[in-house]
Structures are given as structure tokens and as C-alpha cells.
Amino acid sequence: MRKGLYGGLGVKQIHERKGLKKNQQILDHMGSTELAANLFRATQTEEKLNRENIQGKENAGRTHYEVGAKVRQTIADFWGTMPENLPTPDKSVKQIEKEEKKRIGRGSSKPFS
């Protein structure tokens, strides 16, 4: 669930904002800042769920939303760009991996050439 971090946007809306096709994964099309915000949200949600022994799908969903909203507020407090407004990288993680495999297969010693 990303709605708290993304100001109420759902997966479909995030896909649309990023201009992604249905078969493209959102996480594969995030830059480092957006990935870091999502990782922080996920780790802090997991910590809160475990620390407070939160049970049930509804309670867990509410916790995911609340933590995401707090991470979003922290970004706003530091005058950061909201996750939904961050640029989508030109290449996905999968595209970069594919290019790197080809590069390694050619025996090139230069990274990302």
C-alpha cells in the first residue's frame, strides 16, 4: 500500500503519473530518492507492526497508511519533492541489468559503457 506516501494515490494512479504500461513494475521505475523513501516507509512500518504487535489486515493497512503519511510529512517538512512528483528514470532497473549483462558478456572493463 503506497497511498500514505503518495498523498492518497493508488497503484493505478501512480502508474499513470509515471507513464508506465500495465506490465511495468513501479519499483523498477523509481530513482534513488523515491526508492529510499519507499524503503524507509516499508522498514518503519514493519518495525511498528512488530513493536506494537498489530494484528489483522485492516489494522495493518491503517498502519501502512499512517507510516507512509508521516514519511510524506517529513519530506514536506524538509521542502523535498513529493514522491509522485519525482522524475521517472529513463531506464528501468531491468533495462540496466540487461545492458550490464551484455557488457559483461562482451568482456568490457568499463562500467555502464
N, C-alpha and C positions, 0 to 999 in steps of 0.2 A: 504494500500500500504506500503510495507516494503522495497522497493528497495533502497531507500536512506540510510537507516540504515544498510542494509545488502550488501552494495557495489554493487548494481545492480542485486542481486539475486532476483528471483521471488518466489512466494509461492511454486511452484513445486520443484524448486531447493533447497529451504530451507528444504522441506520435505525429499528430497533425502539425503542432507547432514546430517540430523538428523537421518536418517534411519527409518522414520515414514511410517506407512501404510496410504493409501488414506483416511481412515475413522478416523485417529487420528488428533486431532487439535494441531497446532503448539504451541499455548499458554499453552496448558496443559502439554507440554513437555519442559518448559523453567525453568532454575534455577532462583534464585532471582536476580542476576546481569542482566541477559537478560530481565527479566520481568521489572526491574526498568528502563532499557534503553528504552524499548518499551513504558512504561507508560509515561516517561518523553517526549519522542517524540510525543506521542498522545496528551498530555496536552498542550505542547508548540505549536503544530500545530493548535489545537482548539483555543488557545489564539490568534495566528497570524491571523487565518481566521476571527475571530470575530473583533479583533482590527482594521484590515485593510479592513474589510467588503469585503472580497474576494468572488466573485460570479462565478458560473459556474464550471462544472465538470472538465474541463481542467485546469483552474486556481487553483482549489482546489487540484487536483492531483499533479500539479507542486509544490505547497506549501508543500504538504506532503513529496514529494521527497527532496526538499530543506532543510526542517527542519531535516529530517532523516539524510541527508548528513552532516549537521552541528553537530548533536549529534554524528555521527560516527567520525567526525574530532576531536571533543572534547575527545572522548575515545582514539583516536590515540595520541593526544597531551599529555595525561596522561599515555602513554605507556600501555594502557589497552588491553585486548584481544578483538578482534572484535567479534560481536555477533554470526556470523556464525561459529566461531572457539571455542565458549564456549561449554563445555560438556553438553550432554543431560542427565538430571537426570534419574536414574534407574527406578523411579516410576513416573507415571503421576499424576496430581492433582486428577483425577477421581479415580485412584487406591488408593491413600492415603485417600480420602474421604470414599471410600468403606470399607477400613480396619478400619478406625476410627468409622464408624457406627457399624461394627461388634464388635469392642472393647467396645463401649458404651453399645451395646446390651447385652454383657456378664457381664456388671457391673464392669469391671476392672477400678481401680482407677489410674492406671499408664498410662500416655500419651504415645502414639505410641509404645506400647509394642508388 
